[in-house]
Amino acid sequence: MKKKILVVDDEPDILEFLQEILEDEGFAVTTTDKGEYAENLHNGGLPQLILLDMLLSGKDGREIARHLKKHDETKHIPVIMFSAHPSAEEAARLAGADDFLAKPFEIDELLAKIAQYL
């Protein structure tokens, strides 16, 4: 069975790019530009990993990470946050993210981080 990854970003080009790359690597990928989607995950459709942009329009990725990490249903799911902001790694970790990638990132670096958690 394919491992499920949820990608949350408000840039359609990034969502499409990551979906293609990750599906080529054999993952089942769900993408959304809505932070609320990530906050309302339920047992039936839980991903094994979440890639989460830190700055989403209308919603802060750090709030979403905190929300996911405080609920029993989702706190075990690894969250890898990414951001173009240079000092974002510490903020991502303080919000509960398991790992961080600075944009732009190399695909090999992303895949290596995903492999650490799956």
C-alpha positions as a printed Julia matrix, in Angstrom:
118×3 Matrix{Float64}:
   0.0    0.0    0.0
   1.29   3.46  -0.92
   2.25   5.83   1.87
   0.03   8.92   1.98
   1.49  12.42   2.0
  -0.53  15.61   2.4
   0.99  18.77   0.86
  -0.37  22.13   2.06
   0.73  25.25   0.16
  -1.08  28.26  -1.29
   0.97  28.25  -4.51
  -0.69  26.05  -7.19
   2.61  25.62  -9.08
   4.34  24.25  -5.98
   1.44  21.89  -5.25
   1.48  20.55  -8.8
   5.27  20.18  -8.85
   5.43  18.36  -5.5
   2.52  16.11  -6.41
   4.25  15.0   -9.62
   7.61  14.4   -7.9
   6.13  12.5   -4.96
   3.78  10.39  -7.09
   6.75   9.48  -9.32
   8.45   8.26  -6.11
   5.45   6.0   -5.4
   3.56   8.02  -2.79
  -0.18   8.66  -2.71
  -0.4   12.46  -2.63
  -3.2   14.79  -1.6
  -2.69  18.52  -2.1
  -4.6   21.49  -0.75
  -4.21  25.24  -0.59
  -6.51  25.38   2.45
  -4.96  25.21   5.89
  -8.35  24.3    7.32
  -8.19  21.0    5.44
  -5.1   19.97   7.42
  -6.75  20.92  10.69
  -9.79  18.76  10.0
  -8.17  15.42   9.26
  -9.94  12.33  10.56
  -8.89   8.7   11.02
 -10.18   7.48   7.66
  -7.97   9.72   5.59
  -4.95  10.42   7.75
  -1.69  10.82   5.85
   1.56   9.29   7.09
   3.35  12.64   6.62
   2.43  16.3    6.07
   4.45  18.84   4.07
   3.28  22.25   5.28
   4.13  25.73   4.04
   4.71  28.1    6.92
   2.99  31.14   5.41
  -0.36  30.36   3.86
  -2.82  33.0    2.73
  -5.39  33.38   5.47
  -3.76  30.87   7.81
  -0.39  30.55   9.49
   1.27  27.15   9.0
   2.64  27.37  12.53
  -0.92  27.5   13.91
  -1.81  24.45  11.84
   1.25  22.55  13.12
   0.37  23.43  16.73
  -3.21  22.28  16.15
  -2.09  18.96  14.63
   0.42  18.28  17.41
  -2.02  18.89  20.27
  -4.68  16.42  19.06
  -4.29  12.72  19.8
  -5.61  11.8   16.37
  -2.88  13.68  14.48
   0.02  14.34  16.89
   1.93  11.26  15.68
   2.01  12.44  12.04
   5.4   13.89  11.09
   5.13  17.49   9.87
   7.86  18.92   7.63
   7.44  22.67   7.28
   9.0   24.76   4.55
   9.46  28.47   4.05
  11.47  30.97   2.04
  11.98  33.05   5.19
  15.61  32.64   6.29
  14.97  32.53  10.04
  11.91  30.3    9.86
  13.44  27.01  11.06
  13.39  27.9   14.75
   9.79  29.16  14.5
   8.77  25.96  12.7
  10.3   23.78  15.41
   8.73  25.89  18.18
   5.36  25.3   16.5
   5.89  21.54  16.7
   7.19  20.75  13.22
   9.32  17.61  13.13
  11.6   19.0   10.45
  12.17  22.04   8.23
  13.21  22.8    4.65
  14.22  26.23   3.39
  12.79  27.23   0.0
  14.01  26.79  -2.6
  15.0   23.25  -1.73
  16.58  20.42  -3.67
  14.3   17.49  -4.47
  16.92  15.05  -3.17
  16.95  16.91   0.15
  13.15  16.72   0.37
  13.1   13.01  -0.45
  15.83  12.32   2.12
  13.83  14.1    4.83
  10.67  12.2    3.88
  12.61   8.91   4.0
  13.68   9.69   7.58
  10.04   9.65   8.69
   8.43   7.02   6.47
